[in-house]
Amino acid sequence: MNLKTFNSEYNVVEFHHYINHVDDKVVNLVELLIDCPIEEFVEDDFTSIFMIETDKHTHVFSWYTVDEYYEENGLLKIVLVK
C-alpha cells in the first residue's frame, strides 16, 4: 500500500480506519504503520488531503490532526484524529 500526500509518499505496512461516537460527536480515527524514520516524518503532510492506495481501492482523507506518532519495531506508528 502507498500513502500519498501533496509533498511525500510513504510505504504503508498497516492501515485501520475507525468511526466512533464520543459525547454525541462523530470521531474518525486513522491508525497507520509506515516504513519511515521518525526523523523524516512531516506532521503537516497529514493536515490537508492524503490518500492511501491499495491494490483494489483508493481511500481519500482530509483535515485530520496528528494525535501521536512513535517508532514501533523499526516502523512509524501514526494516530490521526478528526
C-alpha positions in Angstrom: 0.0 0.0 0.0 1.1 3.5 -0.7 0.2 6.7 1.2 0.5 9.9 -0.9 0.4 13.5 0.4 1.0 16.7 -1.6 4.7 16.6 -0.6 5.5 13.0 0.2 4.9 9.3 -0.5 5.2 6.6 2.2 5.0 2.8 2.1 2.1 1.6 4.3 2.5 -1.6 6.2 -0.8 -1.5 8.1 -3.8 0.8 7.9 -7.0 1.0 10.1 -9.9 3.4 10.0 -12.4 3.6 12.9 -15.5 5.7 13.4 -16.8 6.3 17.0 -19.3 8.4 18.8 -18.0 10.3 21.7 -20.2 12.8 23.6 -22.7 12.9 20.7 -19.9 13.7 18.2 -18.6 11.5 15.5 -14.8 10.9 15.8 -12.8 9.5 12.9 -9.6 7.7 13.8 -6.9 6.5 11.3 -4.0 4.4 12.5 -1.1 3.9 10.2 2.1 1.9 10.4 4.5 3.2 7.8 8.1 2.5 6.7 9.6 5.8 7.5 12.3 7.0 10.0 10.8 9.3 12.7 13.4 12.0 11.6 11.9 12.1 8.1 8.2 12.3 9.2 6.5 15.6 8.4 3.4 16.1 10.6 2.0 18.8 8.3 1.7 16.3 5.4 -1.4 14.9 7.1 -3.3 18.1 7.9 -4.7 18.6 4.5 -5.6 15.9 1.9 -3.8 12.5 1.8 -4.7 9.2 0.2 -4.0 5.5 0.7 -3.8 3.4 -2.4 -4.3 -0.4 -2.1 -4.4 -3.0 -4.9 -8.2 -2.5 -5.3 -9.2 0.8 -3.7 -8.1 4.4 -3.0 -9.1 5.9 0.3 -9.0 9.7 0.5 -8.8 11.5 3.8 -8.7 15.2 4.7 -8.2 17.6 7.5 -7.0 15.2 10.2 -4.9 16.1 13.1 -1.9 14.0 14.2 -2.7 12.8 17.7 0.5 10.9 18.2 3.4 9.2 16.4 6.2 7.0 17.6 8.6 4.3 16.5 7.4 0.7 16.8 9.7 -2.2 15.7 11.6 -0.1 13.2 8.4 1.4 11.7 6.5 4.6 12.4 3.1 4.3 14.1 0.8 7.3 13.4 -2.6 8.0 15.0 -4.7 10.7 13.3 -8.0 12.1 14.6 -10.8 14.1 13.0 
